[in-house]
Amino acid sequence: MLVDTEGKQTTGSSHPTHTERDQMTDLQITLDAQITPGSKQLFCDLVSDAGNWGGSPLFGGNVGGDKASEGHLTHLKKLGLLTTQVDEDDRSCSWVHWTDLGVCYAEDLGLRDLREFGYGEPLTDTMDGADALLNEY
């Protein structure tokens, strides 16, 4: 039996077990099927770093900045989880801004609530709002 970094038993597979899948939302299942492990890690790291930057982390500040993470950042943008804004004064600086879909995905993963920084629209209690966001991308 394998054990993950949190001391929980694991199958060693990147695919969720039946029990784990029952606990996942439709949004999480859909995005997890499309996101690469490296892109997901970058997403989680950027969300964790958001508090250090008033909600919009500097890509390459504390997280990312190398060629591999640039590829993962592009993947996250293509999935519609975030956008970036290049600093007009320093073109080497890119600030991460969260889309509504990114806010929902972070929440579904149990990460920081990005709404505290003014990102994201409140969704209904059902998954209708998240389903609508997924259909946009």
C-alpha positions in Angstrom: 0.0 0.0 0.0 1.3 3.4 -0.9 1.1 6.5 1.3 0.9 10.1 0.0 2.7 13.1 1.4 -0.2 13.7 3.9 0.1 10.1 5.3 -3.1 8.9 3.6 -3.2 5.6 1.8 -3.2 5.9 -2.0 -3.5 3.6 -5.0 -0.5 5.3 -6.6 -2.6 6.3 -9.5 -3.3 9.8 -10.7 -6.9 8.8 -11.2 -9.3 9.3 -8.3 -10.7 6.2 -6.5 -14.4 5.6 -6.5 -14.7 7.2 -3.0 -12.6 10.2 -4.0 -14.7 10.6 -7.2 -18.0 10.7 -5.2 -16.6 13.6 -3.2 -15.5 15.6 -6.2 -17.8 18.1 -8.0 -18.6 18.0 -11.7 -16.4 21.0 -12.2 -13.4 19.4 -10.5 -13.9 16.1 -12.5 -14.2 17.9 -15.8 -11.1 20.1 -15.2 -9.0 17.3 -13.7 -9.6 15.4 -16.9 -8.1 18.3 -18.9 -5.4 19.7 -16.7 -1.9 18.3 -16.5 -0.3 17.5 -13.2 2.3 20.3 -13.6 -0.4 22.9 -14.5 -2.5 21.8 -11.6 0.5 22.2 -9.2 1.2 25.7 -10.7 -2.5 26.6 -10.2 -2.4 25.5 -6.6 0.9 27.3 -5.9 -0.4 30.5 -7.5 -3.6 30.4 -5.5 -1.6 29.8 -2.3 0.6 32.8 -3.2 -2.3 35.1 -3.9 -2.4 36.5 -0.4 1.1 37.8 -0.7 0.1 40.0 -3.7 -3.4 41.3 -2.8 -5.0 38.4 -4.7 -3.1 38.8 -8.0 0.2 37.1 -7.7 3.2 38.1 -9.8 4.1 35.2 -12.1 7.8 34.6 -11.4 7.7 36.5 -8.1 7.4 33.7 -5.6 6.0 31.1 -8.0 6.9 30.1 -11.5 9.0 32.0 -14.0 11.0 29.2 -15.6 10.2 27.8 -19.1 8.3 24.8 -17.8 6.0 26.9 -15.7 5.5 29.3 -18.6 4.0 26.4 -20.5 1.8 25.4 -17.6 0.6 29.0 -17.3 -0.4 29.0 -20.9 -2.3 25.8 -20.3 -4.1 27.4 -17.4 -5.1 30.3 -19.5 -6.4 28.0 -22.3 -8.5 26.2 -19.8 -10.0 29.6 -18.8 -8.8 29.4 -15.1 -6.9 32.7 -15.2 -5.6 35.6 -17.3 -2.4 37.6 -17.1 -1.6 41.3 -17.4 1.8 42.5 -18.4 3.1 45.4 -16.3 3.4 48.4 -18.6 6.4 49.8 -16.8 8.3 46.4 -16.6 7.3 44.1 -19.5 9.0 41.2 -17.7 6.3 41.2 -15.0 3.0 39.4 -15.5 0.3 39.6 -12.9 -2.2 36.7 -12.6 -5.9 37.5 -12.5 -8.5 34.9 -11.7 -11.5 34.1 -13.8 -14.8 33.0 -12.3 -14.0 29.5 -13.4 -10.6 29.7 -11.6 -12.2 30.9 -8.5 -14.7 28.0 -8.5 -12.0 25.5 -9.2 -9.8 26.8 -6.4 -12.8 26.5 -4.1 -13.6 23.0 -5.2 -10.0 22.0 -4.6 -10.3 23.3 -1.0 -7.8 26.1 -1.6 -8.0 29.7 -0.6 -11.3 31.6 -1.3 -10.2 34.1 -4.0 -13.5 35.9 -3.5 -11.9 37.7 -0.5 -9.9 39.6 -3.0 -12.9 40.6 -5.1 -12.7 37.9 -7.7 -15.6 35.7 -8.8 -19.3 36.1 -8.9 -21.4 34.3 -6.3 -22.9 31.2 -7.8 -26.2 29.5 -7.0 -26.3 26.7 -4.4 -26.5 24.2 -7.3 -23.8 23.5 -9.9 -25.8 25.5 -12.5 -23.4 28.4 -12.2 -20.3 26.3 -12.6 -21.8 24.3 -15.4 -22.5 27.6 -17.2 -18.9 28.7 -16.7 -17.6 25.4 -18.1 -19.8 25.8 -21.2 -18.2 29.2 -21.9 -14.8 27.5 -22.3 
